[in-house]
Amino acid sequence: MPTCVARVPNLECEAFYYDMERRGIELRSMESGSVAQALEDGEIDAGPVPLADTFRLVPKAAPIAGFCVASVSQATSAVLHSKEPIAALSGGRIAVGDDDATSVSLLRVLLALKHEVSGETFVDMQSDHDAFLMTGNRGLRRRRGARGYPHRYDLGEEWQTWTGLPFVFSRWMASADMERQDFVVLQDALFVGQEDWMNNLYKATGPRDDLLMLPREVLEYVQGLRFYIGVPEERAIALFQEKLALLADVSD
């Protein structure tokens, strides 16, 4: 059977898939928030898992080298839009959609531990709300702001100004049961795909109408990302785990 990989349809993930179908790897489209459960249930062999979900997958799954999606400073695609300044959101209602666990967890950490916001309620997008979180391609389409919500907070930038570190939003994980040869082929596809995709990106001449972005804006966005974990990203992951533990203690 061919290796089955979760295909998350967000711009930041496109590079990973560039060389996969040529190698016979099956791609299954799903939203970021569904990848961890699909991997845990054996529906897929690998995929980009939201960082907050990776901690519970070990030892059922393991990282594929250091492949990830991390923001250097601004995330651009993970933004909180608010009617009031963020520090005034205590007791407010914050809407989230089908966002991955990492973005929502990062927002909780920033609200409680950086801005000392408390008593907020998270609701769905159809409910009345004082602020809302947009991520992925939807976040990119709304990157310039939203009418009636004059305050805009980029989660990657909020984290970077607070900690001085990049933020890792997701990392590639593969099932522990995956055959070694299949694992090696997938790992190589990730390496080659990124290089080839970036080369073609520099040659792009047309706008991305689906994202309301010009080629220059796409390039600037991608240049603000890292796709492989280095020392700063490792430190960021460890610090995020510490902040999550501290948040749990505060909530209790």
N, C-alpha and C positions, 0 to 999 in steps of 0.2 A: 504493500500500500504506500502511496506517496505521502511524504511529510505534509501535514496540514498546519498552516500558520494563520493566526488571526491578522486580518488586514483592517487596521484602524484608518478610516478615511479622512485623516487630518493632514494638513500640509506638512507638519513637522515629522510625519512618519513616512512620507512618500519615498524618500531616498532609500529606505530599507528594502522596499519591494521591487526595486528597479531590475534586479537580475534574478528574481526568483522563479517566475513562470518558465523562463528559458531552461531552467534546471529541473523542471517537472515538479516543483513545489506547489501544492494546492493552497490557494488563498481563500480564506473564508471571511467575508466582511462582517464586522461587528463594532459596536461602540466601545470606547476605551473601558468604560465601567463594567463591561461583560467579560473581558479577557481573562481575568484571574479565575472566575468561576468556571469558564469553559476549559481552562487548562487543568483546574482541579478535578473536573468531571471527566477528563479524558477526551473531550470533544475536539481538542486541538493539541498539537505537539509543542507549540511554542508561540510567542507573541510578545508585544511590548506591554508590560504589566504596570499599571499605576504604582508608584513607589510604595504608597501606604499599604497596598495589597501584597507586595512581595514578601513582607516580613512573615506573614502567616503561611506562605507557600513552601518554605523550607521545612523538611527535606524533600517534599514531593516534587519540587522543581528547583532548578539551579540557574544562576545567571549565565548568559552566553557571552563569554569574554567580558568586556566592559561596555557593551553597547547600551546606549541610553538616549533620552532626550532631556537636556538640561539647558536652562537659560543662564546666560552669563551675567546679565544685569536685568534688562526688562524681558518679561515673558511675552508681552504683546497679545498673546492669545488666551490669557487667564486674567480677567479684569473684573473688579467689583465696581458697579455703577451705583451711586447712592444719592438720595435727595439731600442728605445732610453730611457734614464731615464725619469721617469714620469714627472719631472719638465720641461722637454724639449718638451712636447706634445702640447704646445700652437700652435694653427693653424693646428694641426694634424688631421688625420682621424682615428677614432676608430670604429672598427666593433663590432656589437653586434648581436647575433642570436635571437632566441625566448626566450630571458631571461626574468625572471619575473621583474615586475616594481621596486621591492625593490633593487635588485642588480644594476640595471641601475641607479636608483636614488642615491644610496650610492656612486657609481662611480662618478656621477656628483658632489655630495657634496665634495668628497675627492679631485677631480681635482680642483674645484673652490676655496674652502674654506681652504683646508689644503695645497695644492701645488701651489695655485695661477695660475693655468693653465686657459687660456681663448682662445676663438675662435676655439675650437675644433669642428669637425663635426662627427656626428654619422652616420655610414653607415651599410649596410648589409654585411654579410660575403663574398659575391661574389665580392664585390667592392674592389679596391685597398685600403690598410689601413696600418697605422703605428703601430697600436696596436689592440688587440682584447680581448674581455671578454668572458670567459667560465665559466659556472655555472652548478650546479647539477651533474649528473653522467658524463656528457661530461667533466665538470671541473675536476672531480676526475681522469678520464682517462688521462688528460693532466697535472696533478698536478706537475709533475717533470719539466715541461717546454716545449717549442716548438722551433724547429730548426729555426734559423733566427731571433728569438725574445729573446735575452739574458737577458732581464730585466723582472722579475716576481714580481707581487705585489698581495699579498693575501689581499682581501678587509677587511676581519675580523681583520686581524693583523694591517692593516693600521688604522682602526677605533680604535682598542684597544690601540695602542701606542699614538694615538692622544687624546683620551678622558679618557682612563683608565677604560672603561666599556666594557662589552660584547656587541654583536650586535644581535638583534632579526631580523631574516630574514622572518619569517612567524609566524602566530598564527592561531589556530583553531577557526573558526567562524561557527555559525549555524543560519539558518533563524529565524527571530523573530516569524514566524508563525508555527514553529515546535511544535508538541504536547509535553507537558511536560514529559510524560512517555517515548516517543522516545528519548527526549533529555537526560534523566537520563540514559537510556540504552547505548546510544552512549558515554556519559561521562565515564561510568563504563568500557566500552570496551577500551577506550583510556588508562585508568589507568592499567587495567589488561594486555592489549596488550604489553605495554612498559616493564612491569616486566617480562613477559614470554619470550618476544623476546630477552631481554638482557640476561636472563638465558641461552637461547639456543645459543646466540652469543658467550658466554664464552666457550661453548663446541664445537664450530665449528672447523673443522680440515682441510677443503679443501679451496683452493684459490677461489676468486671471479674473474673468467676469464673475465666476462663482464665489470669489473671495473679495471682490471689489478692490483688487490690488493691481497696480502697475508692475511690470517686470522689476523695476528698481526697488519697489517696496517688498516684493517677494525676496529678492536677493538680500536686502538689508535685514529682513526678518530671519532668514536662514543663517546669515553671518552672525547673528546674535545668539545662536544655539551651539551647543556642543553635543556630539553624538557618541562620545566615548568617555568613560569615567577616568579621570586622573586624580591626583592627590586632593585638589580643592573639592572635587565632587564627592570623594570618599569622606572627607571631613564634613561636608554638608549633609550627607546621608546620616552619619553618626549623630550630628547635632539635631537633625530633624527627629530622630528616634528619641533623643533626650527631651526635646520639647513636647513630643506627644505624650511621653510618660509624665512629664510635669503637668501637662494639661489634664490628664486623667486624675492626677492627685488633686488639682484645683477643683475639678468637677465633683469629686467625692466630698 
